Amino acid sequence: MGRFERYLSVWVAGCILAGIGLGQVLPGVFTTLAGLEYANVNFPVAVLIWAMVWPMMIGVDFASLKRVGEKPKGLIITLVINWLIKPFTMAALGVLFFKFVFAGWIPPAEAEGYIAGLILLGAAPCTAMVFIWSQLTRGDPAYTLAQVSVNDAIMVFAFAPIVALLLGMSDIVVPWETLLLSVALYVVIPLIAGMITRQLLMNRGGREAVTAFTDRIKPASVLGLLATVVLLFGFQGQVILDRPLVIALIAVPILIQSYGIFALAYGAAWAWKVPHNVAAPCAMIGTSNFFELAVAVAISLFGLNSGAALATVVGVLVEVPVMLSLVAFANRTRAAFPDPTD
């Protein structure tokens, strides 16, 4: 990692403060940007995420996708963590903290909403940002794409039943527009753009040309991440300033869940001798969340100003700092994993 990337957590902290401050100084600008959305997918944020994902897609060797099935360990860990463990631990933590630990600070009616929001976050594994975390940990692009694609396919069938079971509701409606639009914007479009760019570069100078190009545009990808942080915190800055205690309380189970799930997935990958370029992304997918889907379902089920919607928004705000800390940890522990070239 270059010097700029090594201090990424410092730049992100500055962008968080800048986003909150700019949201107060220029509320009209952020209101306008926040309104540029469809099906709860914000287009300015989508463009920035697209810019972050595209460079990694250029690195995908599509011939190697056929060999992913020969190394199933990373996929198995991802699927077990995301669908058999993560939703249920998030629900358990929500109940523990808002029914018992924080019972003296949170009215019971509000507690139910926060628990519902946490459940929605826990049942929606990451689609877009995991490509960024994979890139920062030098993950295998083809394997990361396979992991995300398999999770998205399962999410189509499993998200609603799991949420219905944990919420005790039978009429969960999946917002298909949000799900399909997010997958199209965050996976399909940058994948096609990456395929075209890679082929052009291969025709011009082979793998060396691909590597040189992705190295040149990598700083732009990180700048896209920082701009995304500014926007997200600018959109929600007033909520943070108005309800800091509630935000902090909601963040506690999310933080425990995030670090706990990462430790479980990363530890399983280490014990199973999965190479680091597969282990790191497979742990990141379970740790981060598909927050657009969670926010959309929270709003549709409980309303825009509900506790459930607020809890999903806190998940958005917590994710980037947490994931950057895990990226740093994964990079420091790379030597503990097998060399993928062996």
C-alpha positions as CSV (number, residue, x, y, z in Angstrom):
1,M,0.0,0.0,0.0
2,G,1.2,3.5,-0.8
3,R,1.6,6.3,1.7
4,F,-1.8,7.7,0.8
5,E,-3.6,4.4,1.4
6,R,-1.7,3.7,4.6
7,Y,-3.2,6.8,6.1
8,L,-6.6,6.1,4.7
9,S,-8.3,5.9,8.1
10,V,-7.0,9.5,8.8
11,W,-8.5,10.8,5.5
12,V,-11.8,9.0,6.3
13,A,-12.0,10.6,9.7
14,G,-11.5,14.0,8.1
15,C,-14.2,13.2,5.5
16,I,-16.6,12.2,8.3
17,L,-16.1,15.6,10.0
18,A,-16.2,17.4,6.6
19,G,-19.4,15.6,5.6
20,I,-21.2,16.5,8.9
21,G,-19.9,20.1,8.7
22,L,-20.8,20.6,5.1
23,G,-24.2,19.2,5.7
24,Q,-24.8,22.0,8.2
25,V,-23.3,24.7,6.1
26,L,-24.8,23.7,2.8
27,P,-28.0,21.9,3.7
28,G,-29.7,22.7,0.4
29,V,-27.0,21.1,-1.6
30,F,-27.1,17.9,0.3
31,T,-30.9,17.9,0.3
32,T,-30.8,18.1,-3.5
33,L,-28.2,15.4,-3.8
34,A,-30.1,13.1,-1.4
35,G,-33.2,13.6,-3.5
36,L,-31.5,12.2,-6.6
37,E,-32.5,8.6,-6.0
38,Y,-34.8,5.9,-7.2
39,A,-36.0,3.0,-5.2
40,N,-33.8,4.2,-2.3
41,V,-30.7,4.0,-4.5
42,N,-28.9,7.3,-4.5
43,F,-27.4,8.1,-7.9
44,P,-24.5,10.4,-6.8
45,V,-23.4,7.6,-4.3
46,A,-24.0,5.0,-7.0
47,V,-21.7,6.8,-9.5
48,L,-19.0,7.1,-6.9
49,I,-19.3,3.4,-6.0
50,W,-19.2,2.5,-9.7
51,A,-16.0,4.5,-10.0
52,M,-14.5,2.4,-7.1
53,V,-15.7,-0.9,-8.4
54,W,-14.7,-0.5,-12.0
55,P,-10.9,-0.7,-11.5
56,M,-11.2,-4.0,-9.7
57,M,-13.4,-5.4,-12.5
58,I,-10.6,-4.6,-14.9
59,G,-8.5,-7.0,-12.9
60,V,-10.9,-9.9,-13.2
61,D,-9.4,-12.7,-15.3
62,F,-12.7,-14.2,-16.7
63,A,-11.0,-17.4,-17.7
64,S,-10.2,-18.0,-14.0
65,L,-13.9,-17.8,-13.1
66,K,-14.2,-21.4,-14.4
67,R,-11.7,-22.6,-11.8
68,V,-13.4,-21.0,-8.8
69,G,-15.3,-24.3,-8.2
70,E,-12.0,-26.1,-7.8
71,K,-11.4,-24.0,-4.6
72,P,-14.7,-24.1,-2.8
73,K,-13.5,-23.4,0.7
74,G,-13.9,-19.6,0.5
75,L,-17.4,-19.9,-0.9
76,I,-18.4,-22.4,1.7
77,I,-17.3,-20.1,4.5
78,T,-19.0,-17.1,3.0
79,L,-22.3,-18.9,2.6
80,V,-22.3,-20.5,6.1
81,I,-21.5,-17.2,7.8
82,N,-23.9,-15.1,5.7
83,W,-27.0,-17.3,5.8
84,L,-26.7,-19.7,8.7
85,I,-25.0,-17.5,11.3
86,K,-25.0,-13.7,10.7
87,P,-28.8,-12.9,10.6
88,F,-29.3,-14.8,13.9
89,T,-26.4,-13.4,15.8
90,M,-27.5,-9.9,14.8
91,A,-31.0,-10.5,16.0
92,A,-29.7,-12.0,19.3
93,L,-27.5,-9.0,19.9
94,G,-30.4,-6.6,19.1
95,V,-32.6,-8.3,21.7
96,L,-29.8,-8.5,24.3
97,F,-28.9,-4.8,24.1
98,F,-32.3,-3.2,23.5
99,K,-34.4,-5.5,25.7
100,F,-31.9,-5.8,28.6
101,V,-28.6,-3.8,28.5
102,F,-30.1,-0.5,27.3
103,A,-33.6,-1.0,28.7
104,G,-33.2,1.9,31.1
105,W,-32.4,4.4,28.3
106,I,-34.7,3.2,25.5
107,P,-38.5,3.0,25.7
108,P,-39.8,-0.5,24.8
109,A,-41.7,0.8,21.7
110,E,-38.5,2.3,20.3
111,A,-36.5,-0.7,21.2
112,E,-38.6,-2.9,18.9
113,G,-37.9,-0.7,16.0
114,Y,-34.2,-0.7,16.5
115,I,-34.2,-4.5,16.8
116,A,-36.1,-4.7,13.5
117,G,-33.5,-2.5,11.8
118,L,-30.6,-4.5,13.1
119,I,-32.3,-7.7,11.8
120,L,-32.7,-6.2,8.3
121,L,-29.0,-5.3,8.3
122,G,-27.9,-8.7,9.4
123,A,-29.9,-10.5,6.7
124,A,-28.4,-8.4,3.8
125,P,-24.8,-9.3,3.0
126,C,-22.7,-6.7,1.0
127,T,-22.9,-6.4,-2.7
128,A,-21.0,-3.3,-3.8
129,M,-18.5,-2.1,-1.2
130,V,-16.9,-5.6,-0.8
131,F,-15.2,-5.0,-4.1
132,I,-13.4,-2.0,-2.5
133,W,-12.4,-3.9,0.6
134,S,-11.2,-6.8,-1.6
135,Q,-9.1,-4.4,-3.7
136,L,-7.5,-2.8,-0.6
137,T,-6.5,-6.3,0.7
138,R,-5.3,-7.4,-2.8
139,G,-8.0,-10.0,-3.0
140,D,-8.5,-12.3,-6.0
141,P,-10.9,-10.2,-8.3
142,A,-12.4,-13.3,-10.0
143,Y,-13.1,-15.1,-6.7
144,T,-14.6,-12.0,-5.1
145,L,-16.9,-11.6,-8.1
146,A,-18.0,-15.2,-7.7
147,Q,-18.6,-14.8,-4.0
148,V,-20.7,-11.7,-4.5
149,S,-22.7,-13.3,-7.4
150,V,-23.5,-16.4,-5.4
151,N,-24.6,-14.3,-2.4
152,D,-26.8,-12.1,-4.6
153,A,-28.5,-15.2,-6.1
154,I,-29.2,-16.6,-2.7
155,M,-30.4,-13.3,-1.4
156,V,-33.2,-13.2,-4.0
157,F,-34.7,-16.3,-2.3
158,A,-33.5,-16.2,1.3
159,F,-33.8,-12.6,2.4
160,A,-37.5,-12.4,2.8
161,P,-38.0,-15.7,4.6
162,I,-35.2,-15.1,7.0
163,V,-36.4,-11.5,7.8
164,A,-40.0,-12.8,8.1
165,L,-38.9,-15.5,10.6
166,L,-36.8,-13.2,12.8
167,L,-39.4,-10.3,12.7
168,G,-42.3,-12.6,13.2
169,M,-44.0,-11.1,10.2
170,S,-45.4,-13.1,7.3
171,D,-45.9,-10.3,4.8
172,I,-42.4,-9.2,4.0
173,V,-42.2,-7.7,0.5
174,V,-38.8,-7.6,-1.1
175,P,-38.3,-4.3,-2.9
176,W,-37.3,-5.8,-6.2
177,E,-36.5,-2.4,-7.8
178,T,-34.0,-1.7,-5.1
179,L,-32.4,-5.1,-5.3
180,L,-32.2,-5.4,-9.0
181,L,-31.2,-1.7,-9.6
182,S,-28.4,-2.1,-7.0
183,V,-27.0,-5.2,-8.6
184,A,-27.2,-3.7,-12.0
185,L,-25.4,-0.5,-10.9
186,Y,-22.9,-2.0,-8.6
187,V,-22.1,-5.3,-10.3
188,V,-23.4,-5.6,-13.9
189,I,-22.5,-2.2,-15.3
190,P,-18.9,-2.0,-13.9
191,L,-18.4,-5.6,-14.8
192,I,-19.2,-4.9,-18.5
193,A,-17.1,-1.8,-18.4
194,G,-14.3,-3.7,-16.8
195,M,-14.5,-6.5,-19.4
196,I,-14.3,-4.0,-22.3
197,T,-11.5,-2.0,-20.7
198,R,-9.5,-5.2,-20.0
199,Q,-9.9,-6.5,-23.5
200,L,-8.7,-3.2,-25.0
201,L,-5.7,-3.2,-22.7
202,M,-4.9,-6.8,-23.4
203,N,-4.9,-6.1,-27.1
204,R,-2.6,-3.1,-26.6
205,G,0.0,-4.6,-24.2
206,G,-1.1,-7.8,-22.5
207,R,-1.2,-8.3,-18.7
208,E,1.5,-5.6,-18.2
209,A,-0.7,-3.0,-19.7
210,V,-3.6,-4.1,-17.5
211,T,-1.5,-3.9,-14.3
212,A,0.0,-0.5,-15.3
213,F,-3.5,1.0,-16.0
214,T,-5.0,-0.3,-12.7
215,D,-2.1,1.0,-10.7
216,R,-2.5,4.5,-12.3
217,I,-6.3,4.7,-11.6
218,K,-6.1,3.2,-8.1
219,P,-5.8,6.6,-6.3
220,A,-9.0,7.7,-8.1
221,S,-10.8,4.7,-6.7
222,V,-9.7,5.7,-3.1
223,L,-10.8,9.3,-3.8
224,G,-14.2,7.9,-4.8
225,L,-14.4,6.2,-1.4
226,L,-13.6,9.4,0.4
227,A,-16.2,11.4,-1.6
228,T,-18.8,8.7,-0.7
229,V,-18.0,9.1,3.0
230,V,-18.5,12.9,2.7
231,L,-21.9,12.4,1.0
232,L,-23.2,9.7,3.4
233,F,-22.3,11.8,6.5
234,G,-23.5,15.0,4.9
235,F,-26.9,13.3,4.3
236,Q,-27.2,12.1,7.9
237,G,-25.2,14.8,9.7
238,Q,-28.3,16.3,11.3
239,V,-29.5,13.0,12.6
240,I,-26.1,12.4,14.3
241,L,-26.2,15.9,15.9
242,D,-29.8,15.6,17.0
243,R,-29.6,12.1,18.5
244,P,-26.0,11.3,19.4
245,L,-26.8,9.0,22.3
246,V,-29.3,6.9,20.3
247,I,-26.8,6.7,17.4
248,A,-24.1,5.5,19.9
249,L,-26.3,2.9,21.5
250,I,-27.4,1.5,18.1
251,A,-23.7,1.3,17.0
252,V,-22.7,-0.9,19.9
253,P,-24.4,-4.2,18.7
254,I,-23.4,-3.4,15.1
255,L,-19.8,-3.0,16.1
256,I,-19.8,-6.3,18.1
257,Q,-21.5,-8.1,15.3
258,S,-19.1,-6.7,12.7
259,Y,-15.9,-7.6,14.5
260,G,-17.3,-10.9,15.7
261,I,-18.4,-12.0,12.3
262,F,-15.1,-11.0,10.7
263,A,-13.2,-12.9,13.4
264,L,-15.3,-16.0,12.8
265,A,-15.0,-16.0,9.0
266,Y,-11.3,-14.9,9.0
267,G,-10.5,-17.5,11.7
268,A,-12.2,-20.2,9.8
269,A,-10.4,-19.3,6.6
270,W,-7.1,-19.4,8.5
271,A,-7.8,-22.7,10.1
272,W,-8.9,-24.2,6.8
273,K,-5.7,-22.9,5.1
274,V,-7.5,-20.7,2.6
275,P,-5.2,-18.3,0.8
276,H,-5.3,-14.7,1.9
277,N,-6.5,-13.3,-1.4
278,V,-9.6,-15.4,-0.9
279,A,-9.9,-15.3,2.9
280,A,-9.9,-11.6,3.3
281,P,-12.8,-10.9,0.8
282,C,-14.8,-13.8,2.1
283,A,-14.6,-12.4,5.7
284,M,-15.4,-8.9,4.4
285,I,-18.6,-9.9,2.6
286,G,-20.2,-11.2,5.8
287,T,-18.9,-8.2,7.9
288,S,-20.3,-5.5,5.6
289,N,-24.0,-5.0,4.7
290,F,-26.2,-4.3,1.7
291,F,-27.5,-1.1,3.3
292,E,-29.6,0.1,0.4
293,L,-31.7,-3.0,0.6
294,A,-31.9,-2.8,4.4
295,V,-32.9,0.9,4.4
296,A,-35.5,0.3,1.6
297,V,-37.2,-2.5,3.5
298,A,-37.1,-0.6,6.8
299,I,-38.8,2.4,5.2
300,S,-41.4,0.3,3.4
301,L,-42.3,-1.8,6.5
302,F,-42.0,0.8,9.3
303,G,-41.8,4.3,7.8
304,L,-39.2,6.9,7.0
305,N,-39.0,8.2,10.6
306,S,-39.1,4.8,12.3
307,G,-36.5,3.4,14.7
308,A,-35.9,0.6,12.2
309,A,-35.0,3.1,9.4
310,L,-32.7,4.9,11.8
311,A,-30.9,1.7,12.8
312,T,-30.2,0.8,9.2
313,V,-28.8,4.3,8.6
314,V,-26.5,3.9,11.6
315,G,-25.3,0.7,9.9
316,V,-24.3,2.8,6.9
317,L,-22.4,5.3,9.0
318,V,-20.5,2.6,11.0
319,E,-19.5,0.5,8.1
320,V,-16.7,2.5,6.4
321,P,-14.6,3.1,9.6
322,V,-15.1,-0.4,10.8
323,M,-14.2,-2.0,7.4
324,L,-11.1,0.2,7.1
325,S,-9.9,-1.1,10.5
326,L,-10.4,-4.6,9.3
327,V,-8.7,-4.0,6.0
328,A,-5.7,-2.8,8.0
329,F,-5.8,-5.9,10.2
330,A,-6.1,-8.2,7.2
331,N,-3.1,-6.6,5.5
332,R,-1.0,-6.9,8.6
333,T,-1.8,-10.6,9.0
334,R,-1.3,-11.6,5.4
335,A,1.8,-13.7,6.2
336,A,-0.2,-16.0,8.4
337,F,-2.1,-17.4,5.4
338,P,-0.8,-19.8,2.7
339,D,0.7,-18.3,-0.4
340,P,-1.8,-18.6,-3.3
341,T,1.0,-19.3,-5.7
342,D,2.0,-22.5,-3.8
